[in-house]
Amino acid sequence: QVRFEESGGGLVQTGGSLRLSCTATPSRGSIFFLAWYRQAPGKQRELVARADSEGGSYVVDSVKGRFTVDRTKNTINLHMNNLKPEDTAKYFCQVVPPNDSWGKGTLVTVSS
């Protein structure tokens, strides 16, 4: 079991920036992959970015050049720049592959 606590969402205008932060607390053991997922209204949840415990990171093509991800121990941050209305979603932190213990997420709303 892993507990996730996400923060940092909000309402921004197109072109704005936000930083999301998540702390993961495992009941035991370590976490190799931590990731950010998002779910837009009416759409399926999708992977946005992930970071491993050895310093590796990855962001999906749709946000490459705008979003970066970093991780320190079990805290993962998502730095979002040049936000677009299509980035509007609830953002969740999870392991990869995700388990059933989803946190509350944090809502990002980008106005046009």
N, C-alpha and C positions, 0 to 999 in steps of 0.2 A: 504494500500500500504506500502510496505517495500522496502527500497533501500539497496542493498548489495554492498560492496566494498571489493573484495578479493585481496590478495597479497601474495608473498612469493614463488611462483613457480620458477622452473628453471630446468637446466640440471644437473643431478648427475649420478655417476656411481653406479652400483649394490652394495648394502651394505651401501650406503651413507644415509645422513639424510637431511631433510628439515623441516622447520616450516612454515605452512600456517596460515595466519591471515585474519579475516574477521570482518568488522564492519557493523552491521545492523542498519538502521535508519528507524524506523516505523513512518508513518505519524501521528499516534495516538495510544494510548494504549501501552501495554507491550507485550513482546514475551515470551512464555513459553518454547517452544522447538526451539533451533537453531541447524542446522545440516550441515554437509558437505556431498555433493554428488559428484560423479565423472562420467565422461563419456569418455570411451575409444573409439578410432576410430572404427567405425562400430558396436558399441555396445550400448545398452540402458543405460540411466543414472541410477545409483544405489546409494543407501544410503551407506555411509562409517561410519559415526559416528554422534552422536547427544549429546547435553548437555541441560539440562533444567535450569530454573532460580532458582531452589532450591538446586542445587549442584549435581544433578544426571547426570550420563553420561553413554554412551553405544557406543561400537564399534562392527562392524560386525565381524563374525568369521574369515573371510579371512584376516583381518589385526590385529586381536587380538594378543597381545604380541609384536607387532611392532609399532602400532599407538596408541597414546593417545590423548584425547581431553580435553580441559579445556575452561572455559568461565568466563568472568568478565563483568557483566552487558550485554551489547549487542555486545561484542567482543568475538568471538569464535576462538580458536587456534587449529590447528591440528599438532601434533608433529609426524613426520614420521621418523622412524628409520629402518635400514636394508631394504632399498628400493629394490624392485625387478622390472625387466622389465615389469611385468604385472601390476604394479602400474602406468604405464604411462597412463595419462588421463588428461583431463581438469577438474579441481576441482571447484565446486561451493558451495557457502554458501546459505542456504535457511531456511525457517521455515518448520515445520512438522505439517500437510502435506504441501507440497510445493504449492506455488501459482504461478501466471503467471509472476511475476516480477523477472526473473532471471538476475543476474549480468553478467559481462563479463567473470567471472571465471579466474582461473590462471592455466597455463599449467605446468604440471610436466612431465618431460621426464627422464626416467631411462635407461641408456645405459648398455648393457651387456658386 
